[in-house]
């Protein structure tokens, strides 16, 4: 039986970062696996070297087929955004973490790191990053060549995020190590070594937007303002969707983007996809996205056309159907993940009836809330109540099998 693969964390100073016993295991091994930089630390290694490039499944197969005594080298802690957890699911392994770049960076800062949020944009899109960061006191970002400190700063500044000071740590543990504090504006212009990480520390208050953002805070169509899911109905609809932090949400007929924006702030680890048929409304939506620090996918189209490009949803909100009710609901019901919910707002009895019939044909059960909201309005030295348009809030989900 093949002995367990030893997965060893290594620093940027190479063999010097390893305990003597780790170096002994490397010398005694027959197969040394790692990135080009890691393998380069051992030019006189006598065994076979295998460079990690591309997919890991091929690497696992080669290790398993070799039957050789194997050591895998990984940066810092192999279990922190590293190769360790993947290998542990595929092979018998023993994992020996090194000092991670995270630990080194916070040591240089002389700051605690148990209260920090850790996010990676290494090999990932920055899409949605701003709502993950917004409001946090301390954030550490693992970067890559494309998503470098300057690119991160420019991205965040485009959403008005400038309340952080940035600590940029480059080549930690290596001979070209460099650490420095910067403003967001300075980091946007900075040139950094490819090996780096960024820590953002909040030094000024961030804007606070509670659940149920006031209608007047949103940029809306002029002169006919009011084409927005009203705050009270918005909150009731969000509650009916039963969103989770990692939910994937569709907002169909997003208009100003009010529902998508609120959903994105709730589903910070998920994704939001929005579609709107009126191009002028999309500009308001994008303006609101920047103001409320949310970054989601929004497209110009008339649903259900265009929905095929969206990931399957956990929740769907329909604020407008454009007249294709039956076809639209068929697509939404077909694509909805198990346990998911569809919430539809209807302003007329006819739309309510059509929606109920369509959901029944799809085998979905429904519940309806009629929201009749009135708001106080001054009149002379007194106040009266002015009613908003009544809205039917339809919640649909698959019928449970008995």
C-alpha positions in Angstrom: 0.0 0.0 0.0 1.3 3.4 -0.9 2.4 5.5 2.0 0.5 8.8 2.7 1.5 11.7 0.6 3.2 14.4 2.7 1.9 17.9 1.9 4.3 20.4 3.2 3.8 24.2 3.5 6.8 26.2 2.3 7.6 29.9 2.4 9.1 32.3 -0.1 12.5 31.8 1.3 12.5 28.2 0.2 14.2 25.4 2.1 15.2 27.8 4.9 11.5 28.0 5.9 11.3 24.2 6.5 12.0 22.3 9.7 15.0 19.8 9.3 12.7 16.8 9.4 10.7 18.3 6.4 13.9 18.7 4.4 14.8 15.1 5.2 11.4 13.9 4.0 12.0 15.8 0.7 15.5 14.3 0.3 14.1 10.8 1.0 11.1 11.1 -1.4 11.0 9.7 -4.9 8.5 12.2 -6.4 8.4 16.0 -5.6 5.3 17.9 -6.6 4.7 21.6 -6.6 4.6 24.8 -8.6 7.6 25.9 -10.7 8.7 28.3 -8.0 8.5 25.6 -5.3 10.4 23.1 -7.3 13.0 25.7 -8.1 14.0 25.8 -4.4 15.4 22.3 -4.8 17.7 22.3 -7.9 19.7 19.3 -6.7 16.7 17.0 -6.0 17.6 13.5 -7.1 14.1 12.1 -7.7 11.3 12.9 -10.2 9.7 16.3 -10.3 6.1 17.0 -11.2 5.0 20.6 -11.9 1.5 21.6 -10.9 -0.1 23.3 -13.9 -3.8 23.5 -14.8 -6.3 21.0 -13.4 -5.5 19.0 -10.3 -7.2 15.8 -11.3 -4.4 14.9 -13.6 -1.8 15.5 -10.8 -3.8 13.2 -8.5 -3.9 10.5 -11.1 -0.1 10.7 -11.7 0.6 10.6 -8.0 -1.7 7.6 -7.4 -0.3 5.7 -10.5 3.3 6.3 -9.6 3.3 4.4 -6.4 6.3 6.5 -5.3 7.1 8.1 -2.0 5.7 11.5 -2.7 6.0 15.0 -1.2 3.8 17.9 -2.3 4.9 21.5 -1.7 2.4 24.2 -1.2 2.6 27.9 -0.2 2.2 28.6 3.5 -0.7 26.6 4.9 -1.9 24.1 2.3 -5.4 24.1 3.8 -5.9 27.9 3.4 -7.1 28.4 -0.2 -4.5 25.8 -1.0 -4.1 22.3 -2.5 -4.3 20.5 0.8 -8.1 20.0 1.1 -8.4 18.8 -2.5 -5.7 16.2 -2.1 -7.1 15.0 1.2 -10.4 14.1 -0.5 -8.5 12.1 -3.2 -5.5 10.5 -1.6 -4.2 9.4 1.8 -2.2 12.5 3.0 -0.4 14.0 5.9 -0.5 17.8 6.0 2.3 19.9 7.6 1.4 23.6 7.4 4.1 26.3 7.2 3.8 29.9 8.3 1.4 31.4 5.9 1.8 34.8 4.1 -1.3 35.9 6.1 0.5 35.3 9.4 3.6 37.1 8.1 1.6 40.1 6.9 -0.2 40.6 10.1 3.0 40.2 12.0 4.5 43.0 9.9 1.4 45.1 10.7 1.6 44.1 14.4 -2.2 43.5 14.2 -4.4 40.6 15.4 -6.0 38.7 12.6 -8.7 36.6 14.3 -11.2 39.5 13.6 -10.3 39.7 9.9 -12.4 38.5 6.9 -10.5 36.6 4.3 -11.4 36.7 0.7 -9.6 35.5 -2.4 -9.6 36.9 -5.9 -6.8 34.7 -7.0 -7.9 33.1 -10.2 -11.5 34.4 -9.6 -13.6 37.2 -10.9 -13.9 40.3 -8.8 -17.7 40.3 -9.6 -19.6 40.9 -6.3 -16.5 41.7 -4.3 -17.7 45.1 -3.2 -20.8 43.8 -1.3 -18.6 41.2 0.4 -16.3 43.9 1.7 -18.7 46.8 2.4 -19.0 47.6 6.1 -16.3 45.2 7.3 -13.6 46.6 9.6 -10.7 44.4 8.4 -10.4 42.5 5.2 -7.5 40.4 3.7 -7.4 39.8 0.0 -5.4 37.1 -1.8 -4.5 38.5 -5.2 -3.2 37.3 -8.6 -1.5 39.0 -11.6 -4.7 40.4 -13.0 -6.5 41.1 -9.8 -3.5 43.0 -8.3 -3.6 45.7 -5.7 -4.0 48.5 -8.3 -6.9 46.7 -10.0 -8.6 46.0 -6.6 -8.3 49.7 -5.6 -9.7 51.0 -8.9 -12.6 48.5 -8.6 -13.5 49.5 -5.1 -13.1 53.3 -5.7 -15.6 52.9 -8.6 -18.2 52.1 -5.9 -17.0 55.0 -3.7 -15.2 52.7 -1.2 -12.4 55.0 0.1 -12.7 54.6 3.8 -9.9 52.0 4.1 -6.1 52.2 4.4 -4.4 49.4 2.6 -1.4 47.4 3.7 0.3 45.7 0.8 2.8 42.9 1.5 5.0 41.7 -1.3 7.4 38.7 -1.5 6.9 37.9 2.2 9.8 35.9 3.6 11.9 36.4 0.4 14.9 38.5 -0.3 12.8 41.1 -2.1 10.2 41.4 0.7 8.5 44.8 0.9 5.6 46.0 3.0 3.9 49.5 2.9 0.7 51.3 3.9 -1.2 53.2 1.2 -4.4 55.1 0.7 -6.9 53.6 -1.8 -6.0 56.3 -4.3 -2.2 55.5 -3.9 -2.8 51.8 -4.3 -4.8 52.4 -7.5 -1.5 53.8 -9.0 0.9 51.3 -7.3 3.1 48.8 -9.0 3.6 45.7 -7.0 5.4 42.4 -7.3 3.3 39.5 -8.5 3.5 37.8 -5.1 1.5 40.0 -2.8 -1.5 40.2 -0.6 -3.6 43.2 0.5 -5.1 44.0 3.9 -7.8 46.7 4.1 -8.3 48.4 7.5 -11.3 50.7 7.8 -10.4 54.1 9.2 -13.6 56.1 8.5 -17.3 55.3 8.8 -18.9 53.6 5.8 -22.4 54.5 4.6 -25.1 52.4 6.3 -28.1 51.2 4.3 -30.7 49.3 6.4 -33.0 46.6 5.0 -35.8 48.5 3.3 -33.9 51.4 1.7 -36.1 54.5 1.4 -37.6 54.8 -2.1 -36.4 58.4 -2.6 -32.8 57.2 -2.2 -32.9 55.4 -5.5 -32.3 57.1 -8.9 -35.6 56.7 -10.8 -37.1 57.4 -14.2 -38.0 61.0 -14.8 -40.5 62.6 -14.9 -42.6 59.6 -14.1 -41.0 58.6 -10.8 -42.6 55.8 -8.8 -41.7 52.8 -11.1 -40.1 51.1 -8.2 -41.0 48.3 -5.8 -42.1 50.3 -2.8 -40.1 49.9 0.4 -42.9 48.1 2.3 -43.7 45.7 -0.5 -40.0 45.2 -1.1 -39.4 44.1 2.5 -42.4 41.7 2.4 -41.2 40.3 -0.9 -37.7 39.8 0.3 -39.0 38.0 3.4 -41.1 35.7 1.2 -38.0 34.8 -0.9 -36.3 33.4 2.3 -32.9 34.4 1.0 -29.7 32.9 2.4 -26.1 34.5 2.3 -25.2 32.2 -0.6 -28.5 32.3 -2.5 -28.5 32.7 -6.3 -31.3 35.2 -7.1 -33.0 36.3 -10.3 -34.7 39.8 -10.5 -36.9 39.9 -13.6 -38.0 43.4 -14.6 -35.5 45.0 -12.3 -36.1 48.6 -13.3 -34.3 50.8 -10.7 -32.7 47.6 -9.3 -34.1 48.1 -5.8 -35.0 44.4 -5.3 -31.7 43.2 -6.8 -29.7 45.6 -4.7 -31.4 44.6 -1.5 -31.0 40.9 -2.4 -27.3 41.4 -3.2 -26.7 43.0 0.2 -28.3 39.9 1.8 -26.7 37.3 -0.4 -23.1 38.6 -0.2 -21.7 35.1 -0.8 -24.2 34.3 -3.6 -25.0 35.9 -6.9 -27.7 38.1 -8.3 -28.8 38.3 -11.9 -31.2 41.0 -13.1 -32.9 41.7 -16.4 -34.8 44.8 -17.7 -36.4 45.5 -21.0 -36.2 49.3 -20.8 -32.6 50.5 -21.5 -33.2 53.9 -19.8 -34.1 52.1 -16.6 -30.8 50.1 -16.8 -28.8 53.3 -16.4 -30.7 54.2 -13.2 -30.0 50.6 -12.0 -26.3 50.9 -12.7 -26.2 54.3 -10.9 -28.0 52.7 -7.9 -25.6 49.8 -7.9 -22.6 52.2 -7.5 -24.4 54.2 -4.8 -25.4 51.2 -2.7 -22.1 49.3 -3.4 -23.5 46.2 -5.1 -22.0 44.5 -8.1 -24.3 42.0 -9.9 -25.1 40.9 -13.4 -27.7 43.1 -15.1 -28.6 42.7 -18.7 -30.9 44.4 -21.2 -33.5 42.0 -22.4 -37.1 40.9 -22.4 -37.5 37.8 -20.3 -37.7 34.9 -20.8 -35.1 35.6 -23.5 -31.7 36.0 -21.9 -32.4 33.9 -18.8 -30.5 31.0 -20.3 -27.3 32.8 -19.5 -28.1 33.0 -15.8 -27.1 30.4 -13.2 -30.0 28.3 -11.9 -31.7 30.2 -9.1 -32.6 29.5 -5.5 -35.0 32.5 -5.6 -36.8 34.4 -8.3 -38.5 37.8 -8.0 -40.8 38.9 -10.8 -41.7 42.6 -10.7 -42.9 42.7 -14.3 -43.6 40.1 -17.0 -43.9 42.1 -20.2 -46.9 40.0 -21.2 -45.1 36.6 -21.6 -46.5 35.2 -18.3 -47.0 31.5 -19.1 -43.7 31.1 -20.9 -41.8 33.1 -18.3 -43.1 31.2 -15.4 -42.4 27.9 -17.2 -38.7 28.8 -17.5 -38.5 30.0 -13.9 -40.3 26.9 -12.5 -38.1 24.6 -14.6 -34.9 26.2 -13.6 -35.6 26.8 -9.9 -33.4 24.8 -7.6 -35.0 22.3 -5.1 -36.4 24.1 -2.1 -36.4 27.4 -4.0 -39.2 30.1 -4.1 -40.6 32.4 -6.7 -42.2 35.7 -5.6 -44.3 37.6 -8.1 -45.8 41.1 -7.6 -49.1 41.7 -9.3 -50.9 45.1 -9.5 -54.1 43.8 -11.2 -56.6 41.1 -10.6 -56.0 39.8 -14.1 -52.3 39.4 -13.6 -53.0 37.6 -10.3 -55.4 35.2 -12.0 -53.0 34.5 -14.9 -50.1 33.9 -12.5 -52.2 31.5 -10.3 -53.2 29.5 -13.3 -49.7 29.3 -14.7 -48.2 28.2 -11.3 -50.9 25.6 -10.9 -50.1 24.2 -14.4 -46.4 23.9 -13.3 -47.4 21.9 -10.2 -46.5 24.7 -7.8 -48.4 25.6 -4.7 -49.0 29.3 -4.0 -49.9 31.7 -1.2 -51.0 35.3 -1.7 -50.6 38.4 0.5 -52.6 41.5 -0.5 -50.5 44.5 0.7 -52.5 47.6 1.1 -50.1 50.2 2.4 -50.9 53.8 3.5 -48.3 56.4 4.4 -48.8 59.5 6.5 -48.9 62.8 4.7 -49.0 66.3 6.3 -52.1 68.4 5.7 -52.0 71.9 7.3 -50.9 71.3 10.9 -52.2 67.7 10.9 -51.5 64.4 9.2 -53.6 62.2 7.0 -52.9 58.8 5.3 -52.4 58.3 1.6 -52.8 54.9 0.2 -50.3 53.3 -2.2 -51.5 51.0 -5.0 -52.6 47.6 -3.6 -50.1 44.8 -4.6 -50.7 41.1 -4.6 -47.5 39.3 -3.4 -47.6 35.8 -4.8 -45.3 33.2 -3.3 -44.8 29.9 -5.2 -42.9 26.8 -4.5 -43.0 23.2 -5.6 -45.7 21.0 -4.1 -44.2 18.7 -1.5 -44.7 15.0 -2.3 -46.8 13.2 0.3 
